[in-house]
Amino acid sequence: MASRTRDYEQEKAKLRQFLVEFHVKEGRRKDFKYASQLTSIAHREQVLLTIDLDDVDSFDQELAEAVVENARRYTALMSDVVADLLPEYRTREEPS
């Protein structure tokens, strides 16, 4: 497989879109599983974001393949995306 140069800012945008928009349907309800994890992390109720690669694959197969090919890079990109997103998921102030 030929290696191609990736635009990592564009990849970060895809990762952000995945975290914000990915959902599973439970009857008539949508469960935004990563958005709910981000809320828990923002409120310090959870410390680890767990991402299922099958979810990434169902959202964007090319992105999932890129993650598999370069897991270290995509872990760093995902960390940046999560850090940028967390303030948006804080719905209450934490006590100091």
SEFIZA-3560 file (N, C-alpha, C; in Angstrom, 3 decimals):
REM SEFIZA-3560
<numar><xx>0.839</xx><yy>-1.182</yy><zz>0.000</zz><atom>N</atom></numar>
<numar><xx>0.000</xx><yy>0.000</yy><zz>0.000</zz><atom>CA</atom></numar>
<numar><xx>0.878</xx><yy>1.237</yy><zz>0.000</zz><atom>C</atom></numar>
<numar><xx>0.624</xx><yy>2.139</yy><zz>-0.882</zz><atom>N</atom></numar>
<numar><xx>1.420</xx><yy>3.359</yy><zz>-0.988</zz><atom>CA</atom></numar>
<numar><xx>1.059</xx><yy>4.312</yy><zz>0.144</zz><atom>C</atom></numar>
<numar><xx>2.096</xx><yy>4.872</yy><zz>0.732</zz><atom>N</atom></numar>
<numar><xx>1.883</xx><yy>5.828</yy><zz>1.816</zz><atom>CA</atom></numar>
<numar><xx>1.505</xx><yy>7.172</yy><zz>1.208</zz><atom>C</atom></numar>
<numar><xx>0.570</xx><yy>7.832</yy><zz>1.831</zz><atom>N</atom></numar>
<numar><xx>0.204</xx><yy>9.151</yy><zz>1.340</zz><atom>CA</atom></numar>
<numar><xx>0.345</xx><yy>10.153</yy><zz>2.471</zz><atom>C</atom></numar>
<numar><xx>0.622</xx><yy>11.372</yy><zz>2.108</zz><atom>N</atom></numar>
<numar><xx>0.769</xx><yy>12.428</yy><zz>3.093</zz><atom>CA</atom></numar>
<numar><xx>-0.613</xx><yy>12.810</yy><zz>3.601</zz><atom>C</atom></numar>
<numar><xx>-0.737</xx><yy>12.897</yy><zz>4.901</zz><atom>N</atom></numar>
<numar><xx>-2.017</xx><yy>13.237</yy><zz>5.510</zz><atom>CA</atom></numar>
<numar><xx>-2.001</xx><yy>14.672</yy><zz>6.017</zz><atom>C</atom></numar>
<numar><xx>-3.130</xx><yy>15.320</yy><zz>5.896</zz><atom>N</atom></numar>
<numar><xx>-3.333</xx><yy>16.647</yy><zz>6.457</zz><atom>CA</atom></numar>
<numar><xx>-3.861</xx><yy>16.416</yy><zz>7.875</zz><atom>C</atom></numar>
<numar><xx>-2.989</xx><yy>16.542</yy><zz>8.862</zz><atom>N</atom></numar>
<numar><xx>-3.376</xx><yy>16.188</yy><zz>10.225</zz><atom>CA</atom></numar>
<numar><xx>-4.389</xx><yy>17.155</yy><zz>10.825</zz><atom>C</atom></numar>
<numar><xx>-4.448</xx><yy>18.378</yy><zz>10.344</zz><atom>N</atom></numar>
<numar><xx>-5.513</xx><yy>19.283</yy><zz>10.812</zz><atom>CA</atom></numar>
<numar><xx>-6.868</xx><yy>18.774</yy><zz>10.319</zz><atom>C</atom></numar>
<numar><xx>-6.894</xx><yy>18.283</yy><zz>9.096</zz><atom>N</atom></numar>
<numar><xx>-8.130</xx><yy>17.706</yy><zz>8.557</zz><atom>CA</atom></numar>
<numar><xx>-8.481</xx><yy>16.413</yy><zz>9.310</zz><atom>C</atom></numar>
<numar><xx>-7.475</xx><yy>15.647</yy><zz>9.663</zz><atom>N</atom></numar>
<numar><xx>-7.717</xx><yy>14.424</yy><zz>10.432</zz><atom>CA</atom></numar>
<numar><xx>-8.270</xx><yy>14.759</yy><zz>11.819</zz><atom>C</atom></numar>
<numar><xx>-7.746</xx><yy>15.834</yy><zz>12.426</zz><atom>N</atom></numar>
<numar><xx>-8.274</xx><yy>16.259</yy><zz>13.721</zz><atom>CA</atom></numar>
<numar><xx>-9.733</xx><yy>16.677</yy><zz>13.594</zz><atom>C</atom></numar>
<numar><xx>-10.082</xx><yy>17.319</yy><zz>12.495</zz><atom>N</atom></numar>
<numar><xx>-11.473</xx><yy>17.711</yy><zz>12.266</zz><atom>CA</atom></numar>
<numar><xx>-12.368</xx><yy>16.476</yy><zz>12.155</zz><atom>C</atom></numar>
<numar><xx>-11.871</xx><yy>15.433</yy><zz>11.489</zz><atom>N</atom></numar>
<numar><xx>-12.632</xx><yy>14.184</yy><zz>11.388</zz><atom>CA</atom></numar>
<numar><xx>-12.798</xx><yy>13.532</yy><zz>12.762</zz><atom>C</atom></numar>
<numar><xx>-11.729</xx><yy>13.532</yy><zz>13.557</zz><atom>N</atom></numar>
<numar><xx>-11.807</xx><yy>12.952</yy><zz>14.901</zz><atom>CA</atom></numar>
<numar><xx>-12.801</xx><yy>13.729</yy><zz>15.761</zz><atom>C</atom></numar>
<numar><xx>-12.762</xx><yy>15.040</yy><zz>15.653</zz><atom>N</atom></numar>
<numar><xx>-13.709</xx><yy>15.887</yy><zz>16.402</zz><atom>CA</atom></numar>
<numar><xx>-15.141</xx><yy>15.555</yy><zz>15.993</zz><atom>C</atom></numar>
<numar><xx>-15.376</xx><yy>15.473</yy><zz>14.692</zz><atom>N</atom></numar>
<numar><xx>-16.707</xx><yy>15.155</yy><zz>14.188</zz><atom>CA</atom></numar>
<numar><xx>-17.158</xx><yy>13.790</yy><zz>14.713</zz><atom>C</atom></numar>
<numar><xx>-16.262</xx><yy>12.838</yy><zz>14.716</zz><atom>N</atom></numar>
<numar><xx>-16.585</xx><yy>11.507</yy><zz>15.236</zz><atom>CA</atom></numar>
<numar><xx>-17.010</xx><yy>11.598</yy><zz>16.707</zz><atom>C</atom></numar>
<numar><xx>-16.206</xx><yy>12.252</yy><zz>17.530</zz><atom>N</atom></numar>
<numar><xx>-16.517</xx><yy>12.324</yy><zz>18.959</zz><atom>CA</atom></numar>
<numar><xx>-17.843</xx><yy>13.027</yy><zz>19.227</zz><atom>C</atom></numar>
<numar><xx>-18.119</xx><yy>14.073</yy><zz>18.486</zz><atom>N</atom></numar>
<numar><xx>-19.326</xx><yy>14.869</yy><zz>18.712</zz><atom>CA</atom></numar>
<numar><xx>-20.572</xx><yy>14.212</yy><zz>18.130</zz><atom>C</atom></numar>
<numar><xx>-20.445</xx><yy>13.616</yy><zz>16.946</zz><atom>N</atom></numar>
<numar><xx>-21.630</xx><yy>13.158</yy><zz>16.220</zz><atom>CA</atom></numar>
<numar><xx>-21.926</xx><yy>11.672</yy><zz>16.332</zz><atom>C</atom></numar>
<numar><xx>-20.939</xx><yy>10.845</yy><zz>16.658</zz><atom>N</atom></numar>
<numar><xx>-21.197</xx><yy>9.407</yy><zz>16.648</zz><atom>CA</atom></numar>
<numar><xx>-22.263</xx><yy>9.045</yy><zz>17.684</zz><atom>C</atom></numar>
<numar><xx>-23.215</xx><yy>8.243</yy><zz>17.255</zz><atom>N</atom></numar>
<numar><xx>-24.259</xx><yy>7.780</yy><zz>18.169</zz><atom>CA</atom></numar>
<numar><xx>-24.727</xx><yy>6.395</yy><zz>17.746</zz><atom>C</atom></numar>
<numar><xx>-25.334</xx><yy>5.727</yy><zz>18.695</zz><atom>N</atom></numar>
<numar><xx>-25.997</xx><yy>4.456</yy><zz>18.412</zz><atom>CA</atom></numar>
<numar><xx>-27.462</xx><yy>4.656</yy><zz>18.741</zz><atom>C</atom></numar>
<numar><xx>-28.293</xx><yy>4.047</yy><zz>17.942</zz><atom>N</atom></numar>
<numar><xx>-29.734</xx><yy>4.178</yy><zz>18.175</zz><atom>CA</atom></numar>
<numar><xx>-30.184</xx><yy>3.104</yy><zz>19.145</zz><atom>C</atom></numar>
<numar><xx>-30.938</xx><yy>3.542</yy><zz>20.122</zz><atom>N</atom></numar>
<numar><xx>-31.543</xx><yy>2.639</yy><zz>21.095</zz><atom>CA</atom></numar>
<numar><xx>-33.037</xx><yy>2.896</yy><zz>21.034</zz><atom>C</atom></numar>
<numar><xx>-33.709</xx><yy>2.145</yy><zz>20.171</zz><atom>N</atom></numar>
<numar><xx>-35.125</xx><yy>2.407</yy><zz>19.929</zz><atom>CA</atom></numar>
<numar><xx>-35.250</xx><yy>3.725</yy><zz>19.192</zz><atom>C</atom></numar>
<numar><xx>-36.007</xx><yy>4.644</yy><zz>19.771</zz><atom>N</atom></numar>
<numar><xx>-36.192</xx><yy>5.963</yy><zz>19.147</zz><atom>CA</atom></numar>
<numar><xx>-35.174</xx><yy>6.976</yy><zz>19.661</zz><atom>C</atom></numar>
<numar><xx>-34.344</xx><yy>6.549</yy><zz>20.587</zz><atom>N</atom></numar>
<numar><xx>-33.381</xx><yy>7.427</yy><zz>21.246</zz><atom>CA</atom></numar>
<numar><xx>-31.993</xx><yy>7.256</yy><zz>20.633</zz><atom>C</atom></numar>
<numar><xx>-31.239</xx><yy>8.341</yy><zz>20.567</zz><atom>N</atom></numar>
<numar><xx>-29.852</xx><yy>8.286</yy><zz>20.118</zz><atom>CA</atom></numar>
<numar><xx>-28.943</xx><yy>8.399</yy><zz>21.334</zz><atom>C</atom></numar>
<numar><xx>-27.981</xx><yy>7.494</yy><zz>21.433</zz><atom>N</atom></numar>
<numar><xx>-26.991</xx><yy>7.538</yy><zz>22.510</zz><atom>CA</atom></numar>
<numar><xx>-25.672</xx><yy>8.042</yy><zz>21.918</zz><atom>C</atom></numar>
<numar><xx>-25.321</xx><yy>9.276</yy><zz>22.271</zz><atom>N</atom></numar>
<numar><xx>-24.064</xx><yy>9.862</yy><zz>21.819</zz><atom>CA</atom></numar>
<numar><xx>-22.980</xx><yy>9.400</yy><zz>22.792</zz><atom>C</atom></numar>
<numar><xx>-22.466</xx><yy>8.199</yy><zz>22.541</zz><atom>N</atom></numar>
<numar><xx>-21.634</xx><yy>7.529</yy><zz>23.534</zz><atom>CA</atom></numar>
<numar><xx>-20.330</xx><yy>8.258</yy><zz>23.842</zz><atom>C</atom></numar>
<numar><xx>-19.737</xx><yy>8.920</yy><zz>22.878</zz><atom>N</atom></numar>
<numar><xx>-18.481</xx><yy>9.620</yy><zz>23.166</zz><atom>CA</atom></numar>
<numar><xx>-18.740</xx><yy>10.998</yy><zz>23.753</zz><atom>C</atom></numar>
<numar><xx>-19.810</xx><yy>11.649</yy><zz>23.351</zz><atom>N</atom></numar>
<numar><xx>-20.179</xx><yy>12.927</yy><zz>23.949</zz><atom>CA</atom></numar>
<numar><xx>-20.477</xx><yy>12.750</yy><zz>25.434</zz><atom>C</atom></numar>
<numar><xx>-21.140</xx><yy>11.647</yy><zz>25.789</zz><atom>N</atom></numar>
<numar><xx>-21.432</xx><yy>11.422</yy><zz>27.212</zz><atom>CA</atom></numar>
<numar><xx>-20.147</xx><yy>11.124</yy><zz>27.988</zz><atom>C</atom></numar>
<numar><xx>-19.203</xx><yy>10.430</yy><zz>27.371</zz><atom>N</atom></numar>
<numar><xx>-17.917</xx><yy>10.201</yy><zz>28.042</zz><atom>CA</atom></numar>
<numar><xx>-17.164</xx><yy>11.521</yy><zz>28.233</zz><atom>C</atom></numar>
<numar><xx>-17.209</xx><yy>12.387</yy><zz>27.225</zz><atom>N</atom></numar>
<numar><xx>-16.539</xx><yy>13.684</yy><zz>27.339</zz><atom>CA</atom></numar>
<numar><xx>-17.130</xx><yy>14.512</yy><zz>28.472</zz><atom>C</atom></numar>
<numar><xx>-18.445</xx><yy>14.452</yy><zz>28.634</zz><atom>N</atom></numar>
<numar><xx>-19.083</xx><yy>15.163</yy><zz>29.740</zz><atom>CA</atom></numar>
<numar><xx>-18.585</xx><yy>14.622</yy><zz>31.077</zz><atom>C</atom></numar>
<numar><xx>-18.504</xx><yy>13.304</yy><zz>31.193</zz><atom>N</atom></numar>
<numar><xx>-18.000</xx><yy>12.695</yy><zz>32.433</zz><atom>CA</atom></numar>
<numar><xx>-16.547</xx><yy>13.075</yy><zz>32.694</zz><atom>C</atom></numar>
<numar><xx>-15.745</xx><yy>13.119</yy><zz>31.662</zz><atom>N</atom></numar>
<numar><xx>-14.339</xx><yy>13.515</yy><zz>31.819</zz><atom>CA</atom></numar>
<numar><xx>-14.260</xx><yy>14.987</yy><zz>32.214</zz><atom>C</atom></numar>
<numar><xx>-15.054</xx><yy>15.830</yy><zz>31.577</zz><atom>N</atom></numar>
<numar><xx>-15.050</xx><yy>17.261</yy><zz>31.891</zz><atom>CA</atom></numar>
<numar><xx>-15.422</xx><yy>17.517</yy><zz>33.343</zz><atom>C</atom></numar>
<numar><xx>-16.251</xx><yy>16.644</yy><zz>33.914</zz><atom>N</atom></numar>
<numar><xx>-16.676</xx><yy>16.799</yy><zz>35.309</zz><atom>CA</atom></numar>
<numar><xx>-15.864</xx><yy>15.948</yy><zz>36.273</zz><atom>C</atom></numar>
<numar><xx>-14.776</xx><yy>15.396</yy><zz>35.766</zz><atom>N</atom></numar>
<numar><xx>-13.837</xx><yy>14.605</yy><zz>36.576</zz><atom>CA</atom></numar>
<numar><xx>-14.490</xx><yy>13.384</yy><zz>37.201</zz><atom>C</atom></numar>
<numar><xx>-15.481</xx><yy>12.848</yy><zz>36.518</zz><atom>N</atom></numar>
<numar><xx>-16.139</xx><yy>11.617</yy><zz>36.966</zz><atom>CA</atom></numar>
<numar><xx>-15.536</xx><yy>10.407</yy><zz>36.259</zz><atom>C</atom></numar>
<numar><xx>-14.728</xx><yy>10.670</yy><zz>35.252</zz><atom>N</atom></numar>
<numar><xx>-14.104</xx><yy>9.638</yy><zz>34.432</zz><atom>CA</atom></numar>
<numar><xx>-12.744</xx><yy>10.187</yy><zz>34.023</zz><atom>C</atom></numar>
<numar><xx>-11.743</xx><yy>9.318</yy><zz>33.929</zz><atom>N</atom></numar>
<numar><xx>-10.406</xx><yy>9.799</yy><zz>33.577</zz><atom>CA</atom></numar>
<numar><xx>-9.905</xx><yy>9.247</yy><zz>32.247</zz><atom>C</atom></numar>
<numar><xx>-10.601</xx><yy>8.272</yy><zz>31.696</zz><atom>N</atom></numar>
<numar><xx>-10.138</xx><yy>7.605</yy><zz>30.490</zz><atom>CA</atom></numar>
<numar><xx>-11.231</xx><yy>7.599</yy><zz>29.436</zz><atom>C</atom></numar>
<numar><xx>-10.898</xx><yy>8.018</yy><zz>28.234</zz><atom>N</atom></numar>
<numar><xx>-11.834</xx><yy>7.961</yy><zz>27.111</zz><atom>CA</atom></numar>
<numar><xx>-11.592</xx><yy>6.647</yy><zz>26.390</zz><atom>C</atom></numar>
<numar><xx>-12.605</xx><yy>5.817</yy><zz>26.323</zz><atom>N</atom></numar>
<numar><xx>-12.503</xx><yy>4.530</yy><zz>25.658</zz><atom>CA</atom></numar>
<numar><xx>-13.210</xx><yy>4.609</yy><zz>24.314</zz><atom>C</atom></numar>
<numar><xx>-12.451</xx><yy>4.358</yy><zz>23.258</zz><atom>N</atom></numar>
<numar><xx>-12.989</xx><yy>4.438</yy><zz>21.903</zz><atom>CA</atom></numar>
<numar><xx>-12.925</xx><yy>3.059</yy><zz>21.263</zz><atom>C</atom></numar>
<numar><xx>-14.033</xx><yy>2.637</yy><zz>20.705</zz><atom>N</atom></numar>
<numar><xx>-14.124</xx><yy>1.354</yy><zz>20.020</zz><atom>CA</atom></numar>
<numar><xx>-13.752</xx><yy>1.576</yy><zz>18.553</zz><atom>C</atom></numar>
<numar><xx>-12.703</xx><yy>0.908</yy><zz>18.100</zz><atom>N</atom></numar>
<numar><xx>-12.260</xx><yy>1.074</yy><zz>16.723</zz><atom>CA</atom></numar>
<numar><xx>-13.349</xx><yy>0.682</yy><zz>15.725</zz><atom>C</atom></numar>
<numar><xx>-14.209</xx><yy>-0.246</yy><zz>16.094</zz><atom>N</atom></numar>
<numar><xx>-15.331</xx><yy>-0.601</yy><zz>15.219</zz><atom>CA</atom></numar>
<numar><xx>-16.264</xx><yy>0.594</yy><zz>15.019</zz><atom>C</atom></numar>
<numar><xx>-16.415</xx><yy>1.428</yy><zz>16.045</zz><atom>N</atom></numar>
<numar><xx>-17.230</xx><yy>2.636</yy><zz>15.913</zz><atom>CA</atom></numar>
<numar><xx>-16.585</xx><yy>3.604</yy><zz>14.924</zz><atom>C</atom></numar>
<numar><xx>-15.277</xx><yy>3.770</yy><zz>15.046</zz><atom>N</atom></numar>
<numar><xx>-14.565</xx><yy>4.648</yy><zz>14.112</zz><atom>CA</atom></numar>
<numar><xx>-14.732</xx><yy>4.106</yy><zz>12.698</zz><atom>C</atom></numar>
<numar><xx>-14.599</xx><yy>2.797</yy><zz>12.534</zz><atom>N</atom></numar>
<numar><xx>-14.722</xx><yy>2.168</yy><zz>11.225</zz><atom>CA</atom></numar>
<numar><xx>-16.110</xx><yy>2.371</yy><zz>10.625</zz><atom>C</atom></numar>
<numar><xx>-17.141</xx><yy>2.255</yy><zz>11.444</zz><atom>N</atom></numar>
<numar><xx>-18.495</xx><yy>2.438</yy><zz>10.914</zz><atom>CA</atom></numar>
<numar><xx>-18.762</xx><yy>3.909</yy><zz>10.578</zz><atom>C</atom></numar>
<numar><xx>-18.058</xx><yy>4.816</yy><zz>11.247</zz><atom>N</atom></numar>
<numar><xx>-18.204</xx><yy>6.249</yy><zz>10.994</zz><atom>CA</atom></numar>
<numar><xx>-17.412</xx><yy>6.677</yy><zz>9.759</zz><atom>C</atom></numar>
<numar><xx>-16.164</xx><yy>6.196</yy><zz>9.657</zz><atom>N</atom></numar>
<numar><xx>-15.275</xx><yy>6.589</yy><zz>8.554</zz><atom>CA</atom></numar>
<numar><xx>-14.198</xx><yy>5.516</yy><zz>8.419</zz><atom>C</atom></numar>
<numar><xx>-14.376</xx><yy>4.640</yy><zz>7.452</zz><atom>N</atom></numar>
<numar><xx>-13.472</xx><yy>3.506</yy><zz>7.285</zz><atom>CA</atom></numar>
<numar><xx>-12.036</xx><yy>3.952</yy><zz>7.021</zz><atom>C</atom></numar>
<numar><xx>-11.868</xx><yy>4.981</yy><zz>6.223</zz><atom>N</atom></numar>
<numar><xx>-10.522</xx><yy>5.477</yy><zz>5.923</zz><atom>CA</atom></numar>
<numar><xx>-9.830</xx><yy>5.994</yy><zz>7.187</zz><atom>C</atom></numar>
<numar><xx>-10.591</xx><yy>6.672</yy><zz>8.037</zz><atom>N</atom></numar>
<numar><xx>-10.035</xx><yy>7.170</yy><zz>9.295</zz><atom>CA</atom></numar>
<numar><xx>-9.613</xx><yy>6.001</yy><zz>10.183</zz><atom>C</atom></numar>
<numar><xx>-10.432</xx><yy>4.975</yy><zz>10.256</zz><atom>N</atom></numar>
<numar><xx>-10.094</xx><yy>3.801</yy><zz>11.069</zz><atom>CA</atom></numar>
<numar><xx>-8.818</xx><yy>3.137</yy><zz>10.567</zz><atom>C</atom></numar>
<numar><xx>-8.668</xx><yy>3.035</yy><zz>9.263</zz><atom>N</atom></numar>
<numar><xx>-7.458</xx><yy>2.443</yy><zz>8.698</zz><atom>CA</atom></numar>
<numar><xx>-6.234</xx><yy>3.285</yy><zz>9.039</zz><atom>C</atom></numar>
<numar><xx>-6.386</xx><yy>4.602</yy><zz>8.994</zz><atom>N</atom></numar>
<numar><xx>-5.282</xx><yy>5.502</yy><zz>9.343</zz><atom>CA</atom></numar>
<numar><xx>-4.898</xx><yy>5.337</yy><zz>10.811</zz><atom>C</atom></numar>
<numar><xx>-5.878</xx><yy>5.162</yy><zz>11.682</zz><atom>N</atom></numar>
<numar><xx>-5.616</xx><yy>4.960</yy><zz>13.107</zz><atom>CA</atom></numar>
<numar><xx>-4.814</xx><yy>3.672</yy><zz>13.310</zz><atom>C</atom></numar>
<numar><xx>-5.204</xx><yy>2.619</yy><zz>12.627</zz><atom>N</atom></numar>
<numar><xx>-4.501</xx><yy>1.338</yy><zz>12.750</zz><atom>CA</atom></numar>
<numar><xx>-3.067</xx><yy>1.464</yy><zz>12.231</zz><atom>C</atom></numar>
<numar><xx>-2.893</xx><yy>2.167</yy><zz>11.122</zz><atom>N</atom></numar>
<numar><xx>-1.569</xx><yy>2.302</yy><zz>10.510</zz><atom>CA</atom></numar>
<numar><xx>-0.622</xx><yy>3.167</yy><zz>11.338</zz><atom>C</atom></numar>
<numar><xx>-1.156</xx><yy>4.104</yy><zz>12.103</zz><atom>N</atom></numar>
<numar><xx>-0.307</xx><yy>5.026</yy><zz>12.848</zz><atom>CA</atom></numar>
<numar><xx>-0.959</xx><yy>5.369</yy><zz>14.186</zz><atom>C</atom></numar>
<numar><xx>-1.110</xx><yy>4.358</yy><zz>15.025</zz><atom>N</atom></numar>
<numar><xx>-1.827</xx><yy>4.508</yy><zz>16.293</zz><atom>CA</atom></numar>
<numar><xx>-1.215</xx><yy>5.581</yy><zz>17.189</zz><atom>C</atom></numar>
<numar><xx>0.093</xx><yy>5.651</yy><zz>17.239</zz><atom>N</atom></numar>
<numar><xx>0.746</xx><yy>6.634</yy><zz>18.116</zz><atom>CA</atom></numar>
<numar><xx>0.369</xx><yy>8.060</yy><zz>17.701</zz><atom>C</atom></numar>
<numar><xx>0.433</xx><yy>8.348</yy><zz>16.414</zz><atom>N</atom></numar>
<numar><xx>0.091</xx><yy>9.690</yy><zz>15.925</zz><atom>CA</atom></numar>
<numar><xx>-1.371</xx><yy>10.020</yy><zz>16.216</zz><atom>C</atom></numar>
<numar><xx>-2.253</xx><yy>9.047</yy><zz>15.962</zz><atom>N</atom></numar>
<numar><xx>-3.680</xx><yy>9.310</yy><zz>16.144</zz><atom>CA</atom></numar>
<numar><xx>-4.065</xx><yy>9.392</yy><zz>17.616</zz><atom>C</atom></numar>
<numar><xx>-3.331</xx><yy>8.730</yy><zz>18.474</zz><atom>N</atom></numar>
<numar><xx>-3.566</xx><yy>8.882</yy><zz>19.913</zz><atom>CA</atom></numar>
<numar><xx>-3.249</xx><yy>10.323</yy><zz>20.316</zz><atom>C</atom></numar>
<numar><xx>-2.152</xx><yy>10.852</yy><zz>19.798</zz><atom>N</atom></numar>
<numar><xx>-1.780</xx><yy>12.242</yy><zz>20.094</zz><atom>CA</atom></numar>
<numar><xx>-2.806</xx><yy>13.212</yy><zz>19.510</zz><atom>C</atom></numar>
<numar><xx>-3.242</xx><yy>12.955</yy><zz>18.278</zz><atom>N</atom></numar>
<numar><xx>-4.251</xx><yy>13.826</yy><zz>17.665</zz><atom>CA</atom></numar>
<numar><xx>-5.552</xx><yy>13.798</yy><zz>18.464</zz><atom>C</atom></numar>
<numar><xx>-5.958</xx><yy>12.606</yy><zz>18.873</zz><atom>N</atom></numar>
<numar><xx>-7.190</xx><yy>12.475</yy><zz>19.654</zz><atom>CA</atom></numar>
<numar><xx>-7.054</xx><yy>13.207</yy><zz>20.988</zz><atom>C</atom></numar>
<numar><xx>-5.895</xx><yy>13.122</yy><zz>21.610</zz><atom>N</atom></numar>
<numar><xx>-5.672</xx><yy>13.842</yy><zz>22.870</zz><atom>CA</atom></numar>
<numar><xx>-5.842</xx><yy>15.345</yy><zz>22.681</zz><atom>C</atom></numar>
<numar><xx>-5.302</xx><yy>15.862</yy><zz>21.579</zz><atom>N</atom></numar>
<numar><xx>-5.460</xx><yy>17.296</yy><zz>21.284</zz><atom>CA</atom></numar>
<numar><xx>-6.928</xx><yy>17.657</yy><zz>21.093</zz><atom>C</atom></numar>
<numar><xx>-7.645</xx><yy>16.825</yy><zz>20.354</zz><atom>N</atom></numar>
<numar><xx>-9.065</xx><yy>17.076</yy><zz>20.083</zz><atom>CA</atom></numar>
<numar><xx>-9.865</xx><yy>17.058</yy><zz>21.386</zz><atom>C</atom></numar>
<numar><xx>-9.594</xx><yy>16.076</yy><zz>22.222</zz><atom>N</atom></numar>
<numar><xx>-10.310</xx><yy>15.972</yy><zz>23.505</zz><atom>CA</atom></numar>
<numar><xx>-10.022</xx><yy>17.205</yy><zz>24.363</zz><atom>C</atom></numar>
<numar><xx>-8.773</xx><yy>17.617</yy><zz>24.430</zz><atom>N</atom></numar>
<numar><xx>-8.423</xx><yy>18.801</yy><zz>25.223</zz><atom>CA</atom></numar>
<numar><xx>-9.171</xx><yy>20.038</yy><zz>24.716</zz><atom>C</atom></numar>
<numar><xx>-9.307</xx><yy>20.154</yy><zz>23.403</zz><atom>N</atom></numar>
<numar><xx>-10.036</xx><yy>21.289</yy><zz>22.834</zz><atom>CA</atom></numar>
<numar><xx>-11.537</xx><yy>21.214</yy><zz>23.115</zz><atom>C</atom></numar>
<numar><xx>-12.073</xx><yy>19.995</yy><zz>23.156</zz><atom>N</atom></numar>
<numar><xx>-13.517</xx><yy>19.810</yy><zz>23.327</zz><atom>CA</atom></numar>
<numar><xx>-13.997</xx><yy>19.908</yy><zz>24.786</zz><atom>C</atom></numar>
<numar><xx>-13.167</xx><yy>19.547</yy><zz>25.724</zz><atom>N</atom></numar>
<numar><xx>-13.627</xx><yy>19.435</yy><zz>27.114</zz><atom>CA</atom></numar>
<numar><xx>-14.341</xx><yy>20.669</yy><zz>27.654</zz><atom>C</atom></numar>
<numar><xx>-13.856</xx><yy>21.882</yy><zz>27.393</zz><atom>N</atom></numar>
<numar><xx>-14.599</xx><yy>23.048</yy><zz>27.916</zz><atom>CA</atom></numar>
<numar><xx>-16.039</xx><yy>23.110</yy><zz>27.405</zz><atom>C</atom></numar>
<numar><xx>-16.298</xx><yy>22.603</yy><zz>26.220</zz><atom>N</atom></numar>
<numar><xx>-17.652</xx><yy>22.615</yy><zz>25.667</zz><atom>CA</atom></numar>
<numar><xx>-18.568</xx><yy>21.619</yy><zz>26.369</zz><atom>C</atom></numar>
<numar><xx>-17.992</xx><yy>20.635</yy><zz>27.036</zz><atom>N</atom></numar>
<numar><xx>-18.787</xx><yy>19.590</yy><zz>27.686</zz><atom>CA</atom></numar>
<numar><xx>-18.923</xx><yy>19.802</yy><zz>29.191</zz><atom>C</atom></numar>
<numar><xx>-18.350</xx><yy>20.867</yy><zz>29.700</zz><atom>N</atom></numar>
<numar><xx>-18.489</xx><yy>21.165</yy><zz>31.129</zz><atom>CA</atom></numar>
<numar><xx>-19.812</xx><yy>21.887</yy><zz>31.306</zz><atom>C</atom></numar>
<numar><xx>-20.744</xx><yy>21.240</yy><zz>31.990</zz><atom>N</atom></numar>
<numar><xx>-22.072</xx><yy>21.825</yy><zz>32.150</zz><atom>CA</atom></numar>
<numar><xx>-22.271</xx><yy>22.439</yy><zz>33.526</zz><atom>C</atom></numar>
<numar><xx>-21.301</xx><yy>22.244</yy><zz>34.415</zz><atom>N</atom></numar>
<numar><xx>-21.366</xx><yy>22.861</yy><zz>35.740</zz><atom>CA</atom></numar>
<numar><xx>-19.951</xx><yy>23.106</yy><zz>36.219</zz><atom>C</atom></numar>
<numar><xx>-19.803</xx><yy>24.038</yy><zz>37.115</zz><atom>N</atom></numar>
<numar><xx>-18.489</xx><yy>24.351</yy><zz>37.657</zz><atom>CA</atom></numar>
<numar><xx>-18.109</xx><yy>23.317</yy><zz>38.704</zz><atom>C</atom></numar>
<numar><xx>-16.861</xx><yy>22.913</yy><zz>38.666</zz><atom>N</atom></numar>
<numar><xx>-16.349</xx><yy>21.968</yy><zz>39.661</zz><atom>CA</atom></numar>
<numar><xx>-15.868</xx><yy>22.740</yy><zz>40.897</zz><atom>C</atom></numar>
<numar><xx>-16.098</xx><yy>22.186</yy><zz>42.070</zz><atom>N</atom></numar>
<numar><xx>-15.569</xx><yy>22.849</yy><zz>43.270</zz><atom>CA</atom></numar>
<numar><xx>-14.049</xx><yy>22.818</yy><zz>43.261</zz><atom>C</atom></numar>
<numar><xx>-13.438</xx><yy>23.857</yy><zz>43.786</zz><atom>N</atom></numar>
<numar><xx>-11.963</xx><yy>23.947</yy><zz>43.801</zz><atom>CA</atom></numar>
<numar><xx>-11.373</xx><yy>23.061</yy><zz>44.853</zz><atom>C</atom></numar>
//
